[in-house]
């Protein structure tokens, strides 16, 4: 039997705020949330709080980008051939 213990570091935004990356990330790729679970090599300094208004602006831009993005070309599925 193997017993393991580990700890999880979690950042939770203050009331009225959201958490996002501290790095300069394009809004289209920016993650916005109320809680972030840090990976083993992540640090709280990689994250910052933003206002709910700023979070809404980013999420609105991301939603608009999803709606206006061109749909990928999807090939028609191959039809089974008729055995002769």
C-alpha positions in Angstrom: 0.0 0.0 0.0 1.2 3.4 -0.9 0.2 6.5 1.1 0.7 9.9 -0.4 0.1 13.4 1.0 0.1 16.6 -1.0 -1.1 20.1 -0.6 -2.9 22.3 -3.0 -2.4 26.1 -3.2 -5.4 28.0 -4.3 -5.9 31.7 -4.9 -9.4 33.1 -4.4 -10.4 36.6 -5.6 -11.5 39.2 -3.0 -15.2 40.2 -3.1 -15.9 42.2 -6.3 -12.7 41.0 -8.0 -11.5 38.3 -10.4 -8.1 36.7 -10.9 -6.2 36.7 -14.1 -2.6 36.3 -15.3 -0.2 39.0 -14.2 1.8 38.6 -17.4 1.0 40.6 -20.6 -1.4 38.2 -22.2 -3.8 39.1 -25.1 -7.4 39.4 -23.9 -8.3 36.7 -26.3 -6.1 34.2 -24.4 -6.5 35.7 -20.9 -8.0 33.4 -18.2 -10.4 35.1 -15.8 -11.9 33.4 -12.8 -12.8 33.6 -9.1 -10.4 30.9 -8.1 -7.1 29.6 -9.4 -5.4 26.3 -8.3 -1.7 26.7 -8.7 0.4 24.1 -10.4 3.5 22.7 -8.8 5.8 25.3 -10.5 3.3 28.2 -10.4 3.5 31.2 -8.1 1.0 33.6 -6.7 3.1 36.4 -8.2 2.0 35.1 -11.7 -1.6 36.2 -10.9 -3.4 39.4 -10.1 -6.8 40.7 -9.2 -8.9 42.7 -11.5 -12.2 44.4 -11.0 -15.5 42.7 -12.0 -15.9 45.4 -14.6 -12.5 44.6 -16.2 -13.3 40.9 -16.1 -16.7 41.5 -17.8 -14.9 43.5 -20.5 -12.5 40.7 -21.2 -15.2 38.0 -21.2 -17.3 40.1 -23.6 -14.4 40.5 -26.0 -13.7 36.7 -25.8 -17.4 36.0 -26.5 -17.5 38.4 -29.4 -14.3 36.7 -30.8 -15.9 33.3 -30.5 -19.1 34.4 -32.4 -17.2 36.2 -35.2 -14.5 33.6 -35.6 -14.7 31.8 -39.0 -15.8 28.2 -38.8 -13.2 25.6 -39.7 -13.6 23.7 -42.9 -15.1 20.3 -42.1 -14.7 17.6 -44.6 -17.7 15.5 -45.4 -17.4 12.1 -43.9 -16.4 9.4 -46.3 -19.3 7.4 -47.5 -19.0 3.6 -47.5 -18.4 2.2 -50.9 -21.0 -0.2 -52.4 -19.6 -3.7 -52.7 -20.1 -5.0 -56.2 
